[in-house]
Amino acid sequence: MTRQRSSKPVKRASWPVALWAFIPFLCLILAACGGPWRDTYLKRGINRLTQEEIAEKLGPPHTAKTPVLGGESVWTYRFPMSDKELRPWSLDTMTRGALNVTQQAAALIGKGGGEGARETLYCYRYVLTFDEAKVLKSWRREDCVPRNHEKAASQ
């Protein structure tokens, strides 16, 4: 029994085209997921998380202002963060990571300058506002101290 070939043209798979269309979409999704985990945690917790749950996750606040006669209370946290934590998917962060691996490999074979440059840490303050029921109402992240480029822009 012999098989006859179909005279219809062979349709090529269009998956390479679909793959190239999907890659930018995937990059956008990954970029949106980046950033400090605290931002995501607090963003999802508005009108849901209580003071007790937040204190369990982040620890006790650095400052807490609770009005004696009731009303909104404000908690403040301070955390050090590096560029890597702030922008995990940026080109600068990824290339710096590759450079650190190269420096570590060179140090292992005895041809490097040791540890290399350390990451710069920035201080960020998280200001959380709670309603009378002690549920998270709003939050914001701000610099503890204005950075040099921000000082120059304000002058």
Phi and psi in degrees as a GROMACS rama.xvg file:
@    title "Ramachandran Plot"
@    xaxis  label "Phi"
@    yaxis  label "Psi"
@TYPE xy
-107.55  143.913  THR-2
-91.8485  136.588  ARG-3
-94.1821  140.226  GLN-4
-78.5446  143.587  ARG-5
-75.6919  142.133  SER-6
-86.0622  -1.50027  SER-7
-72.5953  144.451  LYS-8
-66.9974  142.851  PRO-9
-75.3394  127.458  VAL-10
-88.3694  122.096  LYS-11
-76.3891  149.083  ARG-12
-65.5457  138.225  ALA-13
-97.4595  14.3827  SER-14
-64.8842  -33.4165  TRP-15
-61.3648  -38.5592  PRO-16
-66.2375  -43.4218  VAL-17
-63.8891  -38.4708  ALA-18
-63.3834  -45.2185  LEU-19
-66.6369  -28.1348  TRP-20
-76.458  -29.3168  ALA-21
-79.4052  -29.7901  PHE-22
-59.4414  -48.7214  ILE-23
-61.4638  -36.8691  PRO-24
-61.6223  -44.4622  PHE-25
-63.613  -39.7294  LEU-26
-62.8511  -40.6823  CYS-27
-64.1704  -41.1602  LEU-28
-62.8709  -45.5476  ILE-29
-63.9235  -39.1585  LEU-30
-65.3132  -37.0314  ALA-31
-68.9038  -29.4616  ALA-32
-80.9719  -11.3465  CYS-33
-73.902  174.82  GLY-34
107.274  171.92  GLY-35
-62.4657  139.335  PRO-36
-64.145  -28.2278  TRP-37
-63.5788  -36.8035  ARG-38
-60.0572  -47.513  ASP-39
-63.7201  -43.9161  THR-40
-59.6267  -47.243  TYR-41
-72.5714  -38.3064  LEU-42
-58.7827  -43.723  LYS-43
-74.4839  -17.4922  ARG-44
-95.3827  -1.36133  GLY-45
-61.2004  134.516  ILE-46
62.3698  18.5596  ASN-47
-135.78  -48.1037  ARG-48
-77.1171  141.811  LEU-49
-99.5539  166.992  THR-50
-57.7769  -40.7995  GLN-51
-62.3487  -43.5271  GLU-52
-65.8954  -40.1416  GLU-53
-68.3831  -41.9843  ILE-54
-63.6219  -32.7945  ALA-55
-68.1268  -37.0687  GLU-56
-84.0266  -44.6437  LYS-57
-101.781  -9.32567  LEU-58
90.8127  179.209  GLY-59
-67.7412  147.039  PRO-60
-69.3448  154.884  PRO-61
-70.2533  -38.378  HIS-62
-137.119  147.718  THR-63
-139.145  124.465  ALA-64
-115.095  109.825  LYS-65
-119.803  119.758  THR-66
-67.2493  140.266  PRO-67
-65.7898  -37.3089  VAL-68
-91.1939  15.1062  LEU-69
92.8313  173.086  GLY-70
114.251  -166.425  GLY-71
-72.3246  143.007  GLU-72
-114.548  152.715  SER-73
-126.413  125.729  VAL-74
-110.724  145.834  TRP-75
-127.859  133.093  THR-76
-120.149  150.981  TYR-77
-125.205  132.718  ARG-78
-136.864  139.009  PHE-79
-81.9737  136.953  PRO-80
-139.196  144.723  MET-81
-98.4161  170.474  SER-82
-59.1952  -34.5437  ASP-83
-62.1285  -40.1901  LYS-84
-75.2435  -35.2133  GLU-85
-71.8546  -41.4215  LEU-86
-135.417  74.2247  ARG-87
-64.8535  -22.312  PRO-88
-106.291  12.3499  TRP-89
-76.8545  152.382  SER-90
-61.2299  -39.938  LEU-91
-61.3664  -43.7508  ASP-92
-65.097  -42.8137  THR-93
-68.2878  -39.8722  MET-94
-70.4296  -33.948  THR-95
-63.84  -38.4297  ARG-96
-63.1935  -41.4237  GLY-97
-65.7064  -39.3147  ALA-98
-63.5372  -41.7558  LEU-99
-62.6948  -39.5029  ASN-100
-63.6831  -42.1044  VAL-101
-62.613  -43.7627  THR-102
-64.4186  -39.8845  GLN-103
-66.211  -40.5469  GLN-104
-64.4156  -41.9249  ALA-105
-64.2791  -38.8904  ALA-106
-65.5793  -36.575  ALA-107
-65  -34.911  LEU-108
-92.7333  5.14357  ILE-109
83.6372  19.2446  GLY-110
-120.053  15.6607  LYS-111
-115.33  176.425  GLY-112
-96.0014  25.662  GLY-113
90.0842  -135.729  GLY-114
-70.3963  -30.7248  GLU-115
85.0337  -170.587  GLY-116
-73.2778  140.255  ALA-117
-88.8872  153.569  ARG-118
-71.5713  145.538  GLU-119
-81.095  133.932  THR-120
-104.505  140.93  LEU-121
-117.494  148.025  TYR-122
-94.873  128.223  CYS-123
-122.671  141.861  TYR-124
-109.548  129.7  ARG-125
-104.258  122.262  TYR-126
-109.843  114.91  VAL-127
-109.947  132.71  LEU-128
-112.714  131.398  THR-129
-116.848  147.42  PHE-130
-81.2082  -176.77  ASP-131
-62.8391  -26.1669  GLU-132
-84.2249  6.43268  ALA-133
66.1579  33.4377  LYS-134
-107.207  139.89  VAL-135
-60.7074  121.977  LEU-136
-99.667  -42.6397  LYS-137
-159.005  167.286  SER-138
-155.415  159.794  TRP-139
-150.583  153.929  ARG-140
-115.15  133.401  ARG-141
-143.903  159.441  GLU-142
-66.7433  140.022  ASP-143
-67.7275  -42.2918  CYS-144
-131.187  131.985  VAL-145
-58.4582  138.864  PRO-146
-79.8645  166.497  ARG-147
-56.4638  -44.8982  ASN-148
-67.7974  -27.7713  HIS-149
-74.9779  -34.8729  GLU-150
-65.6301  -42.4817  LYS-151
-64.9809  -37.9982  ALA-152
-69.3042  -31.4637  ALA-153
-81.3353  -13.2687  SER-154
